[in-house]
Amino acid sequence: MGPSGAGKSTFLDVIAGRKGNAGVLHGQVLLNGTERPMKKYSSYVTQDDSLIGCFTVRETIRYAVEMGQPTTSKKVRDEKVHELLTQFGLMKCADSPVGDLIISGISGGEKRRLSIAVQLVKEPKIIFLDEPTTGLDSAASFRVMESIRDMARRRNCTVVCSIHQPSPSTYALFDQVLFLARGNTVYYGPNKGPEAAYFKTVGLEIPVHSNIPDVVLDNINVDFLGDESLANSHIDHLSKAWSNSNGRVESISAFESSLKLVNKAGDGQGMIVGGGDYIHSFGKQIEILTRRNLHNALKNILLFWARIGLYASMSVLMELGMPTNQNTVQDRFSAIFFAIAFLAFIVGAYVIANTLVSLPFIFIIAVSFATPAYWMMGLNAGASNFFIFITYLWLALYVAESFVVLISAMFPIFVAALTLVSFFNGLEMVLKGSLSAVIIFQPSGSTFFITGTTKSGRGRH
């Protein structure tokens, strides 16, 4: 716990192994006494909800159960879905869509509970939650945290959670508390009385019947003091007091004792059970994800259907009024160029469909554009020429779609991904193949074209 900017999310990211090589890290993160890949044993619930808006709440949890549970029995999966819906108070909105920019969906608090339910499907050994009660009222916050606490006890797993000023009933659900202020530890230990006794020794009297988090956070939040030197002095005082306290010594001693017990138990008993990378085989994962992405593609208006209508309309607007004479030959070159460039550029960073699902939809987009445009541009007649045009257009779209998926995966920030995609698309439009070498040779009277990329630029043989 701590005020905004105290380092709560950063601390969670570090121990959850989500920081990578960013910054300088000191110390070790141990699981059962040894360093292990934390992501393999844990689930992480972020502050932002990452849900598919066109799915209903029930469908969202059902796909999560299919991916996260080993059972192949539909009855068992349905029972698990019903259990999670009941546990997180989502039964009344179970058949409502999650919602997005177009579809009106469930409330922000219900989305928060749904995000937590999805991450808890596979019941990991360690659960990280970054402010899971954001957007929830005090009653809902208590019920959600109580469900997580009960699951932790039932499954013998660990929950690490950052939270903003919980109610007394929610605060009492925790076993340990860590108070942070500007990246410094001001207290770590039990939270049902010992913390109040400790803060009293450093000059912070906590009144009886008051909410301890409220009093502590009001005292360690120095952002509004107006005097930075006074703020730094106050935080330094609290940090040094904790560093020299008996509570810190006892925490270190308890950790060392636990570490000795784990080491004494040996590798066999020290291993964490249930830390497999994936529950299902690679083929089963493809089958589940393909069904989910196909379901998304059919229901999500923005994903393909709106684009099909847009491209069909643009094909007509681009080619209206183009006469069939020698003066419009250059116009046709430009039309072919902008047809491919336009279709490739409009691919949005939101496209995440699986290739097996997206390929037929991309083909439909290519056909919807080429069918009116090809004949209105007055290109060479004949079925073979027409289908060659469609094939090249389809492949160009597929390459663009794949490239956007790659950029979106590398840079999950929407603005950054959109900027990079626009840059590379503009680069391709400007170069127009000038980096490709064209090799022509004529064996036995036939002409063949071989293209490729060379360091020296454009060449012909």
C-alpha positions in Angstrom: 0.0 0.0 0.0 1.0 3.6 -0.5 0.0 6.9 -2.1 0.1 7.4 -5.9 3.7 7.3 -7.2 4.9 5.3 -4.2 6.2 2.4 -6.4 3.5 -0.2 -5.9 3.0 -1.2 -9.5 6.8 -1.1 -10.1 7.4 -3.3 -7.1 4.8 -5.8 -8.4 6.3 -5.8 -11.9 9.8 -6.5 -10.5 8.8 -9.5 -8.4 6.5 -10.8 -11.1 9.4 -10.7 -13.6 7.7 -8.2 -16.0 10.4 -5.5 -16.0 12.9 -7.4 -18.1 16.2 -5.5 -18.4 14.6 -2.1 -17.7 16.5 -0.2 -14.9 18.9 -1.6 -12.4 17.6 -4.3 -10.0 19.1 -5.3 -6.7 18.5 -8.4 -4.7 16.8 -11.7 -5.6 13.3 -13.0 -6.1 13.1 -16.6 -4.7 10.5 -19.2 -5.0 10.9 -22.0 -2.5 14.5 -20.8 -1.9 15.6 -20.7 -5.5 15.4 -18.4 -8.5 12.7 -19.5 -10.9 10.9 -18.0 -13.9 8.1 -16.3 -12.1 5.7 -16.1 -15.1 5.7 -19.9 -15.2 4.0 -20.1 -11.8 1.9 -17.0 -11.6 -0.9 -15.0 -13.0 -1.0 -11.2 -13.2 -4.1 -9.0 -13.1 -3.2 -5.6 -14.5 -5.0 -2.3 -13.8 -6.3 -2.2 -17.4 -9.0 -4.6 -18.5 -8.0 -6.5 -21.7 -11.2 -8.2 -22.8 -12.9 -8.8 -26.1 -15.8 -6.5 -26.2 -18.2 -8.5 -28.5 -18.1 -11.6 -26.2 -20.6 -12.0 -23.4 -19.3 -12.4 -19.9 -20.1 -16.1 -20.0 -18.3 -16.6 -23.3 -15.2 -14.8 -22.0 -15.0 -17.1 -18.9 -15.8 -20.2 -21.0 -12.9 -19.6 -23.3 -10.6 -18.9 -20.4 -11.7 -22.1 -18.7 -11.1 -24.1 -21.9 -7.5 -22.7 -22.1 -6.8 -22.8 -18.4 -8.3 -26.1 -17.2 -7.1 -29.6 -18.2 -10.5 -31.2 -18.2 -12.1 -32.1 -21.5 -15.6 -32.7 -20.0 -18.1 -30.0 -21.1 -20.1 -30.6 -17.9 -17.1 -29.9 -15.7 -16.2 -26.8 -17.7 -19.8 -25.5 -17.5 -19.8 -26.1 -13.7 -16.5 -24.1 -13.4 -17.9 -21.3 -15.4 -21.0 -21.2 -13.2 -18.8 -21.2 -10.1 -16.8 -18.2 -11.3 -19.9 -16.3 -12.3 -21.4 -16.8 -8.9 -18.2 -16.3 -7.0 -17.6 -12.8 -8.5 -21.2 -11.7 -8.6 -21.5 -11.8 -12.4 -24.6 -14.0 -12.8 -27.0 -11.1 -13.6 -24.8 -9.9 -16.5 -23.6 -13.4 -17.6 -25.3 -13.1 -21.0 -24.5 -9.4 -21.5 -21.7 -8.3 -23.9 -18.5 -7.0 -22.3 -18.8 -3.9 -24.5 -16.5 -1.7 -26.5 -16.6 1.6 -28.5 -19.7 0.4 -30.4 -21.4 -2.1 -28.2 -22.9 -1.0 -24.9 -21.7 -3.5 -22.3 -21.3 -4.1 -18.6 -20.1 -1.5 -16.1 -16.5 -0.8 -15.2 -16.7 -2.6 -11.9 -18.1 -5.7 -13.5 -15.3 -5.6 -16.1 -12.8 -5.4 -13.2 -14.4 -8.5 -11.6 -14.4 -10.3 -14.9 -10.7 -9.6 -15.5 -9.9 -11.1 -12.1 -12.1 -14.1 -12.7 -10.4 -14.8 -16.1 -6.9 -14.7 -14.5 -8.0 -17.0 -11.6 -9.3 -19.7 -13.9 -6.1 -21.8 -13.9 -5.6 -21.3 -10.1 -1.9 -20.5 -10.2 0.5 -20.8 -7.3 1.1 -17.1 -7.1 -1.4 -14.4 -8.0 -0.4 -10.7 -8.6 -3.1 -8.2 -8.6 -2.5 -4.5 -9.4 -5.2 -2.5 -7.6 -8.0 -5.1 -8.2 -10.6 -3.0 -6.4 -10.4 0.0 -8.6 -13.9 1.1 -9.7 -15.6 -1.1 -7.1 -17.6 0.0 -4.1 -16.6 -1.1 -0.7 -19.1 -4.0 -0.6 -18.0 -5.3 -4.0 -14.3 -4.8 -3.0 -14.8 -6.9 0.1 -16.6 -9.7 -1.8 -13.9 -9.9 -4.5 -11.0 -9.9 -2.1 -12.8 -12.4 0.1 -13.2 -14.8 -2.9 -9.5 -14.4 -3.7 -8.6 -15.0 -0.1 -10.8 -18.2 0.1 -9.3 -19.5 -3.1 -5.8 -18.9 -1.8 -6.5 -20.9 1.3 -8.2 -23.6 -0.6 -5.5 -24.0 -3.2 -2.6 -23.1 -0.8 -1.3 -20.3 -3.1 0.1 -16.8 -2.4 -1.6 -13.5 -3.3 0.4 -10.3 -3.7 -1.8 -7.3 -4.2 -1.6 -3.5 -4.4 -4.6 -1.7 -3.1 -5.8 1.9 -2.5 -7.1 2.6 1.0 -9.3 -0.5 1.6 -12.2 -0.5 4.0 -11.5 -2.0 7.5 -13.3 -5.3 6.5 -11.2 -5.6 3.3 -8.0 -4.7 5.1 -8.6 -7.4 7.7 -8.5 -10.1 4.9 -4.8 -9.6 4.4 -2.1 -11.4 6.4 0.9 -9.1 5.8 1.1 -5.4 4.7 3.9 -3.4 3.1 3.6 0.4 3.2 5.6 2.3 0.6 6.4 6.0 0.3 8.3 7.3 -2.6 9.9 3.9 -3.2 11.0 3.5 0.4 9.7 0.8 2.8 8.1 2.4 5.9 6.6 -0.8 7.3 6.4 -4.5 6.5 4.8 -7.1 8.7 1.5 -8.3 10.2 -1.5 -6.0 9.8 -3.9 -6.8 12.6 -2.5 -4.6 15.4 1.3 -4.8 15.2 1.4 -2.0 12.5 -0.5 0.4 14.7 1.9 -0.3 17.6 4.9 0.3 15.4 3.7 3.6 13.9 3.1 4.8 17.5 6.8 4.3 18.2 7.7 6.7 15.3 5.3 9.4 16.4 2.1 8.4 14.5 -0.7 7.8 16.9 -3.6 5.9 15.3 -6.9 6.6 17.0 -9.0 3.7 18.3 -11.8 2.6 15.9 -10.2 4.4 13.0 -9.3 2.8 9.6 -5.5 2.2 9.9 -4.8 2.5 6.1 -6.5 5.9 6.0 -4.4 7.3 8.9 -1.1 5.8 7.6 -1.6 6.9 4.0 -2.6 10.4 5.1 0.7 10.6 7.0 3.0 9.2 4.3 1.5 11.1 1.4 3.7 14.2 1.3 2.9 15.3 -2.3 0.8 18.2 -1.1 3.0 19.6 1.6 4.3 22.3 -0.7 7.8 22.1 0.7 9.9 19.4 -1.1 12.7 19.5 1.5 10.2 19.0 4.3 8.6 16.1 2.3 11.9 14.4 1.7 12.9 14.8 5.4 9.7 13.2 6.6 10.1 10.2 4.3 13.7 9.8 5.2 12.7 9.8 8.9 10.1 7.1 8.4 12.5 5.0 6.2 15.4 5.2 8.6 13.1 4.4 11.5 12.0 1.2 9.8 15.6 0.2 8.8 16.6 0.4 12.5 13.5 -1.1 13.9 13.1 -4.5 15.6 10.3 -5.3 13.2 12.7 -5.3 10.2 15.1 -7.5 12.1 12.3 -9.9 12.9 11.1 -10.0 9.3 14.6 -10.8 8.0 15.0 -13.5 10.7 11.6 -15.1 9.8 12.7 -15.1 6.1 16.0 -16.7 6.8 14.3 -19.4 9.0 11.8 -20.2 6.2 14.7 -20.4 3.7 16.5 -22.9 5.9 13.4 -25.0 6.2 13.0 -25.1 2.4 16.7 -25.9 1.8 16.5 -28.7 4.4 13.4 -30.2 2.7 15.5 -30.8 -0.4 14.7 -30.2 -4.1 11.9 -32.7 -4.3 9.7 -31.1 -1.6 10.9 -27.6 -2.6 9.5 -27.9 -6.1 6.4 -25.9 -6.8 3.6 -28.1 -8.1 1.5 -26.9 -11.1 4.1 -24.8 -12.8 3.7 -26.2 -16.3 4.1 -23.8 -19.2 0.9 -24.8 -20.8 -1.9 -27.1 -19.8 -2.9 -28.2 -23.3 -0.8 -29.5 -26.2 0.2 -27.2 -29.0 -2.4 -28.6 -31.3 -5.2 -28.2 -28.7 -4.2 -24.6 -28.1 -4.5 -23.9 -31.8 -7.9 -25.5 -31.9 -9.2 -23.4 -29.0 -7.7 -20.2 -30.2 -8.9 -20.7 -33.7 -12.5 -21.2 -32.5 -12.2 -18.1 -30.3 -10.8 -15.9 -33.0 -13.4 -17.1 -35.5 -16.1 -16.3 -33.0 -14.6 -12.9 -32.5 -14.3 -12.3 -36.3 -17.9 -13.1 -36.9 -19.3 -11.0 -34.0 -16.8 -8.0 -34.1 -18.1 -5.4 -36.5 -14.9 -3.4 -36.5 -12.6 -6.4 -37.1 -13.6 -7.2 -40.7 -17.2 -6.4 -41.6 -16.8 -2.6 -41.4 -13.6 -2.8 -43.5 -15.3 -4.9 -46.2 -18.0 -2.2 -46.6 -15.4 0.5 -46.5 -13.2 -1.1 -49.2 -16.1 -1.9 -51.5 -17.2 1.7 -51.3 -13.7 3.1 -51.9 -13.2 0.8 -54.9 -16.2 2.5 -56.6 -15.1 6.0 -55.6 -11.6 5.5 -56.9 -12.6 4.3 -60.4 -15.7 6.3 -61.2 -15.4 8.2 -64.5 -12.2 6.6 -65.7 -12.5 6.4 -69.6 -10.9 3.6 -71.5 -8.3 5.3 -73.7 -4.6 5.8 -74.0 -4.6 9.0 -71.9 -5.7 7.0 -68.8 -2.9 4.4 -68.9 -0.9 6.3 -66.2 -4.2 6.7 -64.2 -4.5 2.9 -64.1 -0.9 2.5 -62.9 -1.8 4.9 -60.1 -5.1 3.2 -59.4 -3.3 -0.2 -58.9 -0.7 1.4 -56.7 -3.2 3.2 -54.5 -5.5 0.1 -54.4 -2.7 -2.0 -52.7 -1.4 1.0 -50.6 -4.9 2.0 -49.4 -5.9 -1.5 -48.4 -2.6 -2.2 -46.6 -2.6 1.1 -44.8 -6.1 0.9 -43.3 -5.2 -2.4 -41.4 -5.6 -1.2 -37.8 -3.4 -2.1 -34.8 -6.4 -3.8 -33.2 -6.2 -6.8 -35.6 -5.2 -9.8 -33.5 -7.0 -12.6 -35.3 -5.3 -15.9 -35.7 -3.9 -16.4 -39.3 -6.1 -19.4 -39.9 -9.1 -17.3 -39.2 -8.0 -14.0 -40.8 -6.9 -15.5 -44.2 -10.5 -16.2 -45.5 -11.7 -12.8 -44.3 -8.8 -11.0 -45.9 -9.7 -12.9 -49.2 -13.2 -11.6 -48.9 -11.9 -8.1 -48.4 -9.7 -8.4 -51.6 -12.6 -9.8 -53.6 -15.0 -7.1 -52.4 -12.6 -4.4 -53.6 -11.4 -6.1 -56.8 -14.7 -7.2 -58.2 -16.0 -3.7 -59.0 -12.6 -2.0 -59.3 -10.9 -4.3 -61.8 -13.6 -3.9 -64.5 -14.2 -0.2 -63.8 -10.5 0.5 -64.3 -10.7 -1.2 -67.7 -7.8 -3.7 -67.0 -7.2 -6.7 -69.2 -10.2 -8.8 -69.6 -10.2 -12.5 -68.9 -10.8 -14.7 -65.8 -7.1 -15.6 -65.4 -6.0 -12.0 -65.3 -8.8 -11.1 -62.9 -7.9 -13.9 -60.4 -4.1 -13.1 -60.7 -5.0 -9.5 -59.7 -7.1 -10.8 -56.7 -4.3 -13.2 -55.7 -1.6 -10.5 -55.6 -4.0 -8.2 -53.7 -4.8 -10.9 -51.2 -1.1 -11.7 -50.6 -0.3 -8.0 -50.2 -3.1 -7.7 -47.6 -1.9 -10.8 -45.8 1.7 -9.4 -45.6 0.4 -6.1 -44.3 -1.9 -7.8 -41.8 1.0 -10.0 -40.5 3.3 -7.0 -40.3 0.7 -5.0 -38.2 0.3 -8.0 -35.9 4.1 -8.2 -35.4 4.4 -4.5 -34.7 1.4 -4.6 -32.3 3.0 -7.5 -30.4 6.3 -5.7 -30.2 4.8 -2.4 -29.2 1.5 -2.9 -27.3 1.0 0.9 -26.9 -1.6 1.9 -29.5 -0.1 5.2 -30.5 3.4 3.8 -30.8 2.2 0.8 -33.0 0.1 3.1 -35.2 3.0 5.5 -35.7 5.4 2.7 -36.7 2.9 1.0 -39.0 2.2 4.4 -40.7 6.0 5.0 -41.1 6.7 1.6 -42.7 3.7 1.8 -44.9 4.8 5.3 -46.1 8.3 3.9 -46.7 6.9 1.1 -48.8 4.8 3.5 -50.8 7.8 5.8 -51.5 10.2 3.1 -52.5 7.7 1.2 -54.6 10.0 -1.8 -55.0 13.2 0.2 -55.7 15.1 -2.0 -53.3 14.3 -5.2 -55.3 16.6 -6.5 -58.0 14.9 -7.8 -61.1 16.7 -10.6 -62.9 15.5 -11.5 -66.4 16.8 -14.5 -68.4 15.4 -16.3 -71.5 16.1 -20.0 -71.7 14.6 -21.8 -74.6 12.8 -18.7 -75.8 10.8 -18.3 -72.5 11.0 -15.2 -70.4 11.4 -15.5 -66.6 11.5 -12.8 -63.9 13.3 -13.3 -60.6 13.0 -10.6 -58.0 15.0 -10.3 -54.8 16.5 -7.8 -52.4 20.2 -6.7 -52.9 22.4 -4.4 -51.0 23.4 -2.5 -54.2 19.8 -1.5 -55.0 18.1 -2.2 -58.3 19.7 -4.5 -60.8 18.8 -6.4 -64.0 20.4 -9.4 -65.7 
